[in-house]
Amino acid sequence: MTTDDEGALRFPDGFRWGTSTSAYQVEGAVRADGRGESIWDRFCRAEGAIENGDTGDVACDQYHRGAEDIALMASLHTNAHRFSLSWPRILPEGRGRVEKRGLDHYDRFIDGLLEQGVTPLATLYHWDLPSALQENGGWRDRDTAERFAEYAAVCFDAFGDRVRDWVTINEPWIVGLLGHQLGLHAPGEKDLKASVTVMHHLMLAHGLAVGELRARGREDARAGIAYSLFPSIPDDAADPADVAAAVGSDGYVNRWFLDPVHGRGYPRDMREHWEKAVGPLDFVRDGDLATIAAGSDFIGVNFYSRRIIGAGGGDGPWPWSVRKGRPDVERTDLGWEIVPGDLTALLVRLHEDYPGVPLMITENGAVYGDGPGDDGAVHDGRRIAFLDAHLRAVHRAIAAGAPVEGYYHWSLIDNFEWAMGYRPRFGLVHVDHATQRRTVKDSGRWYAGVARSGVLPPLAPPSDGARP
């Protein structure tokens, strides 16, 4: 890894230049070829749950347009792609009967990626729990972790000859927080005890799935979680109360998940917070922590922004609150602070706290609403500036010793963004959701140049004057 005399930054040989998607957000075809219903299919039908009444019924129609989207990846010169397998497409009832047409679909998709020189990174669970399991308690029920291990085993047997790396669970904190504590995501529950129970069962599911992967004896197979990691920054670094609040917030969002996977158990400070809030954590059984610590071969980093934390004033049982952030910091169209320096610090911290564990940026991106202009092109200079700044942040972390293996931009294409529907646009490729027409944005062409060369060009002032 080098910096040349003109300021260009070269990334290590073999660095993964990737994109990311998830099944429910792009596939559509929710009733095709024997697919079962998911909790998101049901949640989207609840009045007022999704902006504009949007659903993932069609999404980006990738179920039928997979070859087109793989060709887009080839045009972007990416060498890696993260996607998720749809549990209800493979096991429509969540257990038992395996739907061969679902397996065949992902066989074709994986083979198509490999034919274009794109390495697959498969996510087993990106939130589309089969409704049949939700009817029996969903992730509140410990049995769902066992059913997840069975589903994982089916996927390992079907695709493990071509897929080396597996993300078991995507963002367990978000599943617990938005799906079960705040009710903003499927299944729409509002129960504090349920949320921490769900988080534990998700972590248990990870450990059980890793056990299934290890049992298959493929020595190069790897598994990890994609965490939603948010650096917690004290509102006033000179105020001990704010500093302590930021440490607590970090335990709530980050350490509660990272520590047990890496053999440290649940952090004591956060366990005390939870027990004060909901009572004994009686859902944690003997042997669970050993199962959860069965192995994490990489840390998946989903990074979008940070949390500014102050003491007091919080909702619920937590003795802290999330503040609005700094007025002088640039923001995305969703109002999220753009803080690439915090990504560098996070990656270095992960390397120091969990030494020897490879890191992958499994998601990073920004919402900008730029659409096609009179010339038919999408001129999204702000996204180029965002990409440039965050890739520089990754390069600085690598230079500091952090073992970052790759960067997967969220997302390949504009897609269904959960409760926000189709309004937010994260893609390197614009999608006209009425026609499904794909248009590579200027940012996609810029990223293609970096992916092709492995070199980040010298910093230059962007034409629209924006730089994070």
C-alpha positions in Angstrom: 0.0 0.0 0.0 1.6 3.3 -1.1 1.1 7.0 -1.7 2.7 8.3 -4.9 4.4 11.7 -5.3 1.2 13.2 -6.7 -0.9 12.1 -3.8 -2.7 9.1 -5.3 -3.4 6.3 -2.7 -2.8 2.7 -3.7 -4.7 0.0 -1.8 -3.3 -3.5 -1.1 -3.3 -6.1 -3.8 -6.4 -8.3 -3.4 -8.5 -5.6 -1.8 -12.2 -6.2 -2.3 -13.9 -3.5 -4.2 -17.5 -4.4 -3.6 -21.2 -3.4 -3.6 -24.0 -4.6 -1.3 -27.7 -5.4 -1.5 -30.2 -7.5 0.4 -32.9 -9.8 -0.9 -36.1 -8.1 0.3 -34.8 -4.7 -0.8 -34.1 -5.6 -4.4 -35.6 -8.9 -5.4 -39.4 -8.4 -5.6 -41.2 -11.5 -6.9 -42.5 -12.1 -3.4 -45.0 -14.8 -4.6 -42.8 -16.4 -7.3 -41.7 -20.0 -7.4 -42.9 -21.1 -4.0 -41.5 -18.3 -1.8 -43.1 -18.1 1.6 -44.3 -14.9 3.3 -41.8 -12.9 5.3 -42.4 -10.6 8.3 -41.7 -7.7 5.9 -44.4 -8.8 3.5 -46.8 -8.6 6.3 -45.5 -5.5 7.9 -45.7 -3.6 4.6 -49.4 -4.2 4.6 -49.9 -2.5 8.0 -51.5 0.9 7.6 -49.0 3.7 8.0 -46.0 1.3 8.5 -44.2 2.4 5.4 -43.9 5.8 3.8 -46.2 6.3 0.8 -47.6 2.8 1.4 -44.6 1.3 -0.4 -43.8 -2.4 -0.4 -41.1 -4.7 -1.5 -43.5 -6.7 -3.7 -41.6 -5.5 -6.9 -38.6 -3.6 -5.4 -35.9 -3.6 -8.1 -37.2 -6.8 -9.7 -33.8 -8.3 -9.3 -35.3 -11.8 -9.1 -35.9 -11.5 -12.8 -33.1 -9.0 -13.6 -30.2 -10.7 -11.8 -28.1 -11.1 -15.0 -28.6 -7.4 -15.8 -27.4 -6.3 -12.4 -24.4 -8.6 -12.5 -23.5 -7.0 -15.8 -23.7 -3.6 -14.0 -21.2 -4.9 -11.5 -18.9 -5.9 -14.3 -19.2 -2.5 -15.8 -18.2 -1.0 -12.4 -15.1 -3.2 -12.3 -16.0 -4.4 -8.9 -14.6 -7.8 -7.8 -16.9 -8.5 -4.8 -20.6 -8.4 -4.0 -22.5 -8.8 -0.8 -26.1 -10.0 -1.1 -28.5 -11.9 1.1 -30.3 -15.2 0.7 -34.0 -15.0 1.3 -34.9 -17.5 4.1 -38.6 -17.8 3.0 -37.5 -18.3 -0.6 -35.4 -21.3 0.4 -37.5 -22.7 3.3 -41.0 -21.2 2.8 -42.2 -22.2 6.3 -38.9 -21.5 7.9 -38.2 -25.1 8.6 -38.7 -28.5 6.9 -39.5 -28.4 3.3 -36.7 -26.9 1.0 -37.9 -25.1 -2.1 -35.6 -26.2 -4.9 -36.6 -23.3 -7.1 -35.2 -21.0 -4.5 -31.9 -22.8 -4.4 -31.8 -22.8 -8.2 -32.3 -19.1 -8.3 -29.3 -18.5 -6.0 -27.3 -21.1 -7.9 -27.7 -19.0 -11.0 -26.9 -15.8 -9.3 -23.8 -17.1 -7.6 -22.6 -18.7 -10.8 -23.2 -15.4 -12.7 -21.1 -13.5 -10.2 -18.2 -15.9 -10.5 -18.4 -15.9 -14.3 -17.7 -12.1 -14.1 -14.9 -12.4 -11.6 -17.1 -11.1 -8.7 -16.5 -12.9 -5.4 -19.8 -13.6 -3.5 -20.2 -12.6 0.2 -23.5 -14.2 1.2 -25.6 -12.9 4.1 -27.9 -15.5 5.7 -30.2 -13.2 7.6 -31.0 -9.7 6.4 -34.3 -9.3 8.3 -36.8 -11.4 6.2 -37.9 -13.9 8.8 -40.5 -16.4 7.5 -43.9 -15.4 8.8 -44.5 -19.0 9.9 -41.8 -18.7 12.5 -43.0 -15.3 13.6 -46.4 -16.9 14.4 -44.6 -19.1 16.9 -42.8 -16.2 18.6 -40.2 -15.3 16.0 -36.9 -14.2 17.4 -38.4 -13.9 20.9 -38.6 -17.7 20.8 -35.3 -19.5 21.4 -36.4 -22.2 18.9 -35.9 -19.7 16.0 -32.2 -19.8 16.6 -32.3 -23.6 16.1 -34.3 -23.2 13.0 -31.8 -20.6 11.7 -29.0 -23.2 12.2 -31.0 -25.7 10.1 -31.5 -23.1 7.4 -27.8 -22.1 7.5 -26.9 -25.8 7.0 -29.1 -26.0 3.9 -27.3 -22.9 2.5 -23.8 -24.2 3.4 -24.5 -27.5 1.6 -26.0 -25.9 -1.4 -23.6 -23.0 -2.0 -20.5 -23.7 0.1 -18.6 -25.1 -2.8 -18.6 -21.6 -4.3 -19.1 -19.2 -1.4 -16.2 -18.9 1.1 -17.3 -16.0 3.3 -20.7 -15.8 5.1 -22.3 -13.0 7.1 -24.6 -14.8 9.5 -26.7 -12.0 10.9 -27.1 -8.4 9.6 -27.2 -5.7 12.4 -28.6 -7.5 15.4 -28.9 -4.2 17.3 -31.1 -2.7 14.7 -33.3 -5.8 14.6 -33.8 -5.6 18.4 -34.2 -1.8 18.5 -36.3 -1.0 15.5 -38.2 -4.3 15.1 -38.9 -5.1 18.8 -38.4 -2.0 21.0 -39.6 0.9 18.9 -41.9 -0.9 16.4 -40.6 0.9 13.4 -39.5 -2.2 11.5 -41.0 -5.7 11.1 -42.5 -7.3 13.1 -43.5 -3.9 14.7 -43.3 -4.9 18.4 -42.7 -2.4 21.3 -41.4 -4.4 24.2 -38.1 -3.6 25.9 -37.6 -7.1 27.4 -38.4 -8.6 24.0 -35.8 -6.5 22.3 -32.9 -7.7 24.4 -34.2 -11.3 24.2 -34.3 -11.0 20.5 -30.7 -9.7 20.4 -29.5 -12.6 22.4 -31.3 -15.2 20.3 -29.8 -13.6 17.2 -26.3 -13.9 18.7 -27.1 -17.5 19.7 -28.2 -18.1 16.1 -24.9 -16.8 14.9 -23.0 -19.2 17.1 -25.1 -22.2 16.1 -24.7 -21.4 12.4 -20.9 -21.2 12.9 -21.0 -24.6 14.4 -22.8 -25.9 11.3 -20.1 -24.3 9.1 -17.3 -25.8 11.1 -18.9 -29.2 11.0 -18.6 -29.2 7.2 -14.9 -29.2 7.4 -14.1 -26.6 4.7 -10.9 -25.1 6.1 -11.1 -21.8 4.2 -14.8 -21.1 5.0 -15.3 -18.0 7.2 -18.2 -16.5 9.0 -18.9 -13.2 10.8 -21.6 -10.8 11.7 -22.3 -7.4 10.0 -22.7 -5.0 12.9 -24.3 -1.6 12.8 -21.4 0.2 14.5 -21.8 3.8 15.7 -19.0 5.5 17.5 -20.4 7.2 20.6 -18.9 10.7 21.0 -19.3 12.6 24.2 -21.2 15.9 23.7 -18.7 17.6 25.9 -15.4 15.8 26.1 -14.4 17.8 29.1 -17.5 16.8 31.1 -17.0 13.5 32.9 -20.7 12.8 32.9 -20.9 13.1 29.1 -17.8 10.9 28.8 -19.4 8.2 31.0 -22.6 8.5 29.0 -20.7 7.9 25.8 -19.1 4.8 27.3 -22.5 3.5 28.2 -23.9 4.2 24.8 -21.0 2.3 23.3 -21.9 -0.7 25.4 -25.5 -0.5 24.3 -24.8 -0.3 20.6 -21.4 -1.9 20.0 -19.8 -3.8 22.8 -22.9 -5.7 23.7 -22.5 -7.6 20.4 -18.7 -7.5 19.8 -17.6 -8.7 23.2 -19.5 -12.0 23.4 -18.7 -13.1 19.9 -15.0 -12.6 20.7 -15.2 -14.7 23.9 -15.5 -11.9 26.5 -19.1 -12.5 27.4 -21.7 -9.7 27.7 -20.0 -6.5 29.1 -20.7 -6.1 32.8 -21.7 -2.4 32.7 -24.3 -3.0 30.0 -25.6 -6.2 31.6 -26.2 -4.1 34.7 -28.1 -1.5 32.6 -30.3 -4.2 31.1 -31.0 -6.0 34.4 -32.0 -2.7 35.9 -34.3 -2.0 32.9 -36.0 -5.4 32.4 -35.0 -7.6 35.3 -33.0 -10.9 35.2 -31.7 -11.9 31.8 -33.1 -15.4 32.3 -33.1 -16.1 28.6 -29.3 -16.4 28.7 -28.8 -20.1 29.5 -25.7 -22.1 30.6 -23.5 -22.7 27.6 -25.0 -19.9 25.4 -22.0 -17.6 25.7 -19.6 -20.5 24.7 -21.9 -21.1 21.7 -21.9 -17.4 20.7 -18.1 -17.4 21.0 -17.7 -20.3 18.6 -16.0 -18.1 16.2 -15.9 -14.9 14.2 -13.5 -15.0 11.3 -14.0 -11.4 10.4 -15.8 -8.3 11.7 -18.3 -6.8 9.3 -18.5 -3.1 9.7 -21.7 -1.3 8.7 -20.8 2.4 9.1 -23.0 5.4 8.3 -22.5 8.0 11.0 -21.9 8.5 14.7 -23.9 9.2 17.9 -23.3 12.4 19.9 -24.1 11.4 23.5 -24.9 13.5 26.6 -25.7 12.6 30.1 -29.3 12.5 31.2 -32.5 13.4 29.3 -32.8 10.0 27.6 -35.9 8.1 26.7 -36.6 4.9 28.6 -34.2 3.5 31.1 -30.9 4.7 29.7 -29.0 7.5 31.6 -27.9 9.2 28.4 -29.4 10.9 25.3 -28.5 11.2 21.7 -27.9 14.8 20.8 -28.4 16.5 17.4 -24.8 16.7 16.4 -22.5 19.5 15.4 -24.0 22.3 13.4 -20.7 22.8 11.3 -20.7 19.2 10.1 -22.0 18.4 6.6 -24.9 16.0 6.3 -26.5 13.7 3.8 -30.0 14.2 2.5 -31.3 12.1 5.5 -29.6 14.5 7.9 -26.9 12.1 8.9 -23.5 13.6 9.9 -20.7 12.9 7.4 -17.7 11.9 9.6 -15.1 9.9 7.7 -12.6 10.5 10.5 -14.7 8.5 12.9 -14.6 5.6 10.5 -10.8 5.6 10.7 -10.9 5.7 14.5 -13.5 2.9 14.6 -11.4 0.6 12.4 -8.3 1.2 14.4 -10.2 0.7 17.6 -11.6 -2.6 16.4 -8.0 -3.7 15.5 -6.8 -2.8 18.9 -9.7 -4.3 20.9 -10.0 -7.5 18.8 -6.4 -8.0 17.5 -5.8 -10.4 14.6 -9.5 -10.3 13.4 -9.8 -9.2 9.7 -12.2 -6.3 9.1 -14.5 -5.7 6.2 -16.6 -2.6 5.5 -19.8 -4.5 4.7 -21.9 -1.3 4.3 -21.1 2.3 3.8 -23.0 4.9 1.8 -25.1 8.0 1.8 -28.6 9.2 0.7 -28.5 11.8 -2.0 -31.6 12.4 -4.1 -30.0 13.3 -7.4 -31.9 12.1 -10.4 -31.4 12.1 -14.1 -30.8 15.6 -15.6 -31.8 16.9 -19.0 -28.9 14.9 -20.5 -30.2 11.7 -19.0 -27.2 11.3 -16.7 -27.2 11.4 -12.9 -24.6 14.0 -11.7 -24.2 13.1 -8.0 -21.0 14.9 -7.1 -21.8 14.8 -3.4 -21.7 11.0 -3.4 -18.3 11.1 -5.2 -17.0 13.4 -2.4 -18.5 11.1 0.2 -16.9 8.0 -1.4 -13.6 9.7 -1.7 -13.5 10.9 1.9 -14.5 7.5 3.3 -12.1 5.5 1.1 -9.3 7.9 2.3 -10.5 7.1 5.9 -10.1 3.4 5.2 -6.7 3.9 3.7 -5.6 5.8 6.8 -6.8 2.9 9.0 -4.9 0.3 6.9 -1.8 2.5 7.2 -2.3 2.5 10.9 -2.3 -1.3 10.9 -6.0 -2.2 10.8 -6.5 -5.4 8.7 -9.2 -4.1 6.4 -9.8 -6.6 3.5 -12.5 -4.8 1.5 -15.1 -2.1 1.1 -18.7 -2.9 0.0 -20.6 0.2 -0.9 -24.2 0.4 0.1 -25.7 0.0 -2.3 -25.3 -1.2 -5.8 -28.7 0.2 -6.9 -31.4 2.4 -5.4 -33.8 0.1 -3.6 -36.5 -0.4 -1.0 -35.3 1.2 2.2 -37.5 -0.4 4.7 -39.8 1.9 6.6 -38.7 4.8 4.4 -39.9 3.1 1.3 -38.3 4.2 -2.0 -37.6 7.8 -1.1 -33.9 7.4 0.0 -31.5 6.7 -2.8 -28.2 5.0 -1.7 -27.3 3.5 -5.1 -24.3 3.9 -7.4 -27.0 3.1 -10.0 -30.2 5.0 -10.3 -33.4 3.0 -10.6 -36.6 4.4 -12.1 -39.0 2.4 -10.0 -41.8 2.8 -12.5 -39.9 1.3 -15.4 -37.0 -0.5 -13.7 -34.6 1.3 -15.9 -31.0 1.4 -14.5 -28.7 4.4 -15.0 -25.1 4.3 -13.7 -24.6 7.5 -11.8 -21.5 9.7 -12.0 -20.5 8.2 -8.6 -20.7 4.7 -10.1 -18.4 5.6 -12.9 -16.0 7.2 -10.5 -16.0 4.1 -8.3 -15.4 2.0 -11.3 -12.2 3.8 -12.0 -11.0 3.3 -8.4 -12.0 -0.4 -8.4 -10.3 -1.0 -11.8 -7.0 0.5 -10.7 -7.0 -0.1 -7.0 -5.9 3.5 -6.7 -7.6 6.5 -5.2 -6.8 9.6 -7.4 -5.2 12.7 -5.8 -7.6 14.9 -3.9 -9.1 17.6 -6.0 -11.8 20.2 -5.1 -15.2 18.8 -6.3 -17.0 20.7 -9.0 -20.0 21.4 -6.8 -18.0 22.6 -3.9 -19.0 19.9 -1.5 -16.6 17.8 0.4 -17.2 15.9 3.6 
